[in-house]
Amino acid sequence: MQGILARSICGAATCLMLMTSAVIAGTQDGSGNIEEAGSEQSGPGDRAGGTPTTVSFERDIVPIFRDSCTMCHQPAMPMGALDLTPDAAYANLVSTPSMNSSMPRVTPGRPDLSYLHFKTSGQNAQVEGGGFGMPWGQALPPLQVDLIDRWIKQGAKDN
């Protein structure tokens, strides 16, 4: 979708650069669509409508935390007593009580009962959660929030 938007609002030279970058970062599937790097198929039949159905914590979720969360949620001074660095994130999230809500941080299989869902979608006040939506100052893109929700729905596995 970003490629379509980019083509409609930029000049030909810029679009060529964007498309070249996308090809370098991803791969082309048989339909000519460009897939994001790291979105490889996990097994036979794992694609539904062109979207990988198996979300990997290591491959898909850790990079979101690394790029958007670990500036504050790191061992030296973990905001909200939450370290989201790669070696600590899973243990600090799954089936772990939240400090800002009566909900667990992540309830496997249930984004609707996972404070992480409300925190990353900016809806934490709806469940009487404290603090701000995360990341602070700029919300995660909807596709990343959806990826986190899909990981939770799939059982929040450490894979």
NORRA-V22469 format. One record per helix or strand. SS is the DSSP state (2 for helix, 1 for strand). FROM is the first residue (numbers start at 1). LEN is the number of residues. If there is no record, write none. Layout:
BEGIN
SS:FROM:LEN + SS:FROM:LEN
END
This chain:
BEGIN
2:2:8 + 2:12:14 + 1:27:2 + 1:34:2 + 1:47:2 + 1:51:2 + 2:57:12 + 2:75:3 + 2:79:3 + 2:89:5 + 1:94:1 + 1:97:1 + 1:104:1 + 1:106:1 + 2:111:3 + 2:115:6 + 2:124:4 + 2:142:12
END
